[in-house]
Amino acid sequence: MQEDFKKYQAQTTPYPLGLEVDYAKGSYIYTTDGQAHLDFVAGVSACGLGHSNPKIITAIKNQLDRYMHVMVYGEYVQTPAVAYTKLLAENLPEPLTKTYLVNSGTEAVDAAMKLARRATGRQEIIAAKNCYHGNSFGALSLMDYEERIAPFRPLIPEIHHITYNQLDDLAEITEKTAAVILETIQGGAGFILPQNDYLKKVKTRCEAVGALLILDEIQPGFGRTGKLFSFEYYDLVPDILVIGKAMASGLPIGGFVASSALMDQLSDHPKMSHITTFGGNPVIASAALATLQELTSGTLIAEALEKEKLFRNLLQHKLIKEVRGKGLMLGVICENAEIANQVVLEAKARNLILFWLLYEKKAIRISPPLTISKAEIEKGCRVIIEILDKMESRIKADC
Ligand SMILES: Cc1ncc(COP(=O)(O)O)c(C=O)c1O
């Protein structure tokens, strides 16, 4: 399998982690060599309800027995997508009532950018430095990371950048701006939280100049930060909300939500302004519905904050400078990038799954399933601390 993996399946890096997966359950991924790996990453925040959650599996199986795909998005009335978008609207503030379901986060971002241009008749889109919104051309064009974008030029025009949390930059949002797009919590940049009413001030500036605010909740959304959506902490409502990742507990999906008045513009001039074959797929929408029902009926979301406290208590070490983030979206910032890298690799050898962040190389990603138990958190953190203790001894011995 390892050989065929490299030979036939296109790689994203020359050094994939390469765990050979047999099955996954709860907080563990089981490999074909019989080992159990404690998962502190959850498919990069996509498996909020843990692996193979029985409620999600039942919902998927029930739908499989009825129908899988009958028509392209939006033509037929299909109960799973309708029930899902209704329940989502019931859990969002006005005027976020209408959802367009697509296949991935990056597609949702592209479609939200199209909606903003269509609705305002303007072209300029403002994004934040060090943002990450996905890898299709629209989302990629929002990046300012030269190494990642240079080979793919020309990107889409009229994209400008401001510095996240920098109030002076808000003057750059003007009557020419169609939309400002921001991650509610910056992920790849190092789990940076908005400070000093930043998002509210961006929204106020957008309103003053007639621009739309798009918030990307693809990573923090669906309970990860202790609220269903993390913008709820910051006393504002975006014009367009972009969602994905944990939405269907590990099946591919994305979506964007806006007011009816905004969203209806995508169905005319031109008709079918954004179309997709599989968006709203009934099997995936059933998984999304079961996910949202589970999140909104239980205590998992509130527990994310208690679990955050436990992580913060346990992850104290001389080689850890800071733990950033909110809820179960945590970045452990190490003394340097080499330490972070070694911890991820040594943890893998000790059956604990950790991961890196895209830009902040000193960070170790911790984004476990929301269903992780306290005992599992303690077990994983013990491994991290033991690895760091050994490193500290090695560093001392070298001095
Ligand atoms: C904040 C954010 N936006 C967009 C995306 C892109 O989503 P997808 O990988 O589903 O296209 C991601 C994925 O990591 C993300 O974290």
PDBQT file of the ligand as one rigid body, heavy atoms in Angstrom, charges set to zero:
ROOT
HETATM    1  C1  LIG A 401     -10.471  28.952   7.288  1.00  0.00    +0.000 C 
HETATM    2  C2  LIG A 401     -10.525  28.028   6.111  1.00  0.00    +0.000 A 
HETATM    3  N1  LIG A 401     -11.124  28.443   4.985  1.00  0.00    +0.000 NA
HETATM    4  C3  LIG A 401     -11.205  27.641   3.902  1.00  0.00    +0.000 A 
HETATM    5  C4  LIG A 401     -10.675  26.377   3.903  1.00  0.00    +0.000 A 
HETATM    6  C5  LIG A 401     -10.771  25.513   2.674  1.00  0.00    +0.000 C 
HETATM    7  O1  LIG A 401     -11.674  24.472   2.873  1.00  0.00    +0.000 OA
HETATM    8  P1  LIG A 401     -11.565  23.169   1.939  1.00  0.00    +0.000 P 
HETATM    9  O2  LIG A 401     -10.279  22.507   2.258  1.00  0.00    +0.000 OA
HETATM   10  O3  LIG A 401     -12.778  22.352   2.324  1.00  0.00    +0.000 OA
HETATM   11  O4  LIG A 401     -11.644  23.639   0.534  1.00  0.00    +0.000 OA
HETATM   12  C6  LIG A 401     -10.038  25.913   5.054  1.00  0.00    +0.000 A 
HETATM   13  C7  LIG A 401      -9.420  24.575   5.084  1.00  0.00    +0.000 C 
HETATM   14  O5  LIG A 401      -8.515  24.293   5.816  1.00  0.00    +0.000 OA
HETATM   15  C8  LIG A 401      -9.967  26.749   6.191  1.00  0.00    +0.000 A 
HETATM   16  O6  LIG A 401      -9.365  26.362   7.324  1.00  0.00    +0.000 OA
ENDROOT
TORSDOF 0
